[in-house]
Amino acid sequence: MPFVELETNLPAGRLPSGLAQELCAAAADILGKPAERVNVTVRSGLPMVVSGSAEPCAQLLVSSIGVVGSAEQNQRHSARFFDFLT
């Protein structure tokens, strides 16, 4: 059962409507899992600093047994999640 957590310093009002459900569908596709098994959490408005900057930022945490682990898998998945989020 994959767990996907998106954390951002953007306020909730600046996030697209339906982001959690769209992220769920994208994660299911990217990880090859049924959407019914994917758990997504979106946390907004967090105090965050990335690389010394508090400019708008986000981080995505993905956990899924047997799907993330090898460097090749992580590179493929990371690229697809990056495309989705940008």
Buried (B, 14 or more C-beta within 10 A) or exposed (E): EBEBBBBBBBEEEEBEEEBBEEBBBBBBEBBEBEBEEBEBEBBBBEEBEEEEEEEEBBEBEBEBEEBBEEEEBEEEBBEBBEEBEE
